[in-house]
Amino acid sequence: MRITCPLCGARDHREFTYKGAALPVPALDSGVAEWDAHVHLRENPAGPHEELWQHAMGCGAWLKVRRNTVSHEILAVELAQDAGLVIKEDRS
């Protein structure tokens, strides 16, 4: 599988690290039920799905990847920041 980084071009998927589904995060003051659902209740889709990947062995960019989970075909790639996603890394 090859992922096309918007900054570096097409690269082998081994240069990237899968970081999970690209899901909206509840507001910090959301209730326990909403946070519990966000953390523990996930669908396991067969077909197109939006995911977060990091180009860990390259430029380090965070990407929003739309991938078909059945065929592994990459349907779209964009920088996470351009998709309106805010990534906060734990640097501890």
C-alpha positions as CSV (number, residue, x, y, z in Angstrom):
1,M,0.0,0.0,0.0
2,R,1.3,3.5,-0.9
3,I,0.2,6.7,0.7
4,T,0.8,10.0,-1.1
5,C,2.0,12.5,1.5
6,P,0.9,16.0,0.3
7,L,4.4,17.3,1.2
8,C,6.7,14.4,0.2
9,G,4.8,12.5,-2.5
10,A,4.0,8.8,-2.8
11,R,5.6,6.6,-0.1
12,D,5.4,3.1,1.1
13,H,2.9,2.7,4.0
14,R,5.7,1.5,6.3
15,E,6.9,5.2,6.5
16,F,3.6,6.1,8.2
17,T,2.1,5.3,11.6
18,Y,-1.7,4.6,11.9
19,K,-3.1,6.8,14.7
20,G,-6.8,5.8,14.6
21,A,-10.1,6.9,13.2
22,A,-10.5,10.6,12.3
23,L,-13.4,11.3,14.6
24,P,-14.5,14.6,16.0
25,V,-13.6,14.9,19.7
26,P,-16.3,16.0,22.2
27,A,-16.0,19.3,24.0
28,L,-14.0,19.1,27.2
29,D,-17.1,19.9,29.3
30,S,-19.1,17.1,27.6
31,G,-20.8,14.6,29.9
32,V,-19.4,11.3,31.0
33,A,-21.7,9.4,28.6
34,E,-20.5,11.3,25.6
35,W,-16.8,10.8,26.5
36,D,-17.4,7.1,27.2
37,A,-19.0,6.6,23.8
38,H,-16.2,8.5,22.1
39,V,-13.5,6.4,23.8
40,H,-15.1,3.0,23.9
41,L,-17.8,2.7,21.2
42,R,-16.5,2.4,17.7
43,E,-17.9,1.1,14.5
44,N,-15.9,-1.4,12.4
45,P,-16.8,-0.2,8.9
46,A,-16.3,-2.3,5.8
47,G,-15.7,0.3,3.1
48,P,-14.6,3.9,3.0
49,H,-13.3,5.2,6.3
50,E,-11.4,8.3,7.4
51,E,-8.3,7.7,9.5
52,L,-5.4,9.7,10.9
53,W,-1.9,8.7,9.9
54,Q,1.4,10.4,10.7
55,H,4.3,10.4,8.2
56,A,6.6,9.3,11.1
57,M,9.6,8.2,9.0
58,G,9.4,11.3,6.7
59,C,8.3,14.9,7.3
60,G,6.3,14.1,10.4
61,A,3.0,15.6,9.0
62,W,-0.3,14.4,10.3
63,L,-2.6,13.2,7.5
64,K,-6.4,12.6,7.2
65,V,-6.6,9.5,4.9
66,R,-9.8,8.2,3.4
67,R,-9.2,4.5,2.8
68,N,-11.4,1.6,1.8
69,T,-11.0,-0.9,4.6
70,V,-12.0,-3.8,2.3
71,S,-9.5,-3.2,-0.5
72,H,-7.0,-0.9,1.3
73,E,-7.3,1.5,-1.6
74,I,-6.4,5.0,-0.7
75,L,-9.2,7.3,-1.8
76,A,-8.0,10.7,-0.6
77,V,-5.2,12.2,1.5
78,E,-5.0,15.7,2.9
79,L,-3.0,17.4,5.7
80,A,-5.0,17.1,9.0
81,Q,-4.7,20.8,9.6
82,D,-6.3,21.5,6.1
83,A,-9.1,19.2,7.1
84,G,-9.8,21.2,10.2
85,L,-8.4,18.6,12.6
86,V,-6.4,19.8,15.6
87,I,-3.6,17.4,16.6
88,K,-2.2,17.7,20.1
89,E,0.8,15.5,20.6
90,D,1.9,14.3,24.0
91,R,5.6,15.2,24.2
92,S,6.3,13.9,27.7
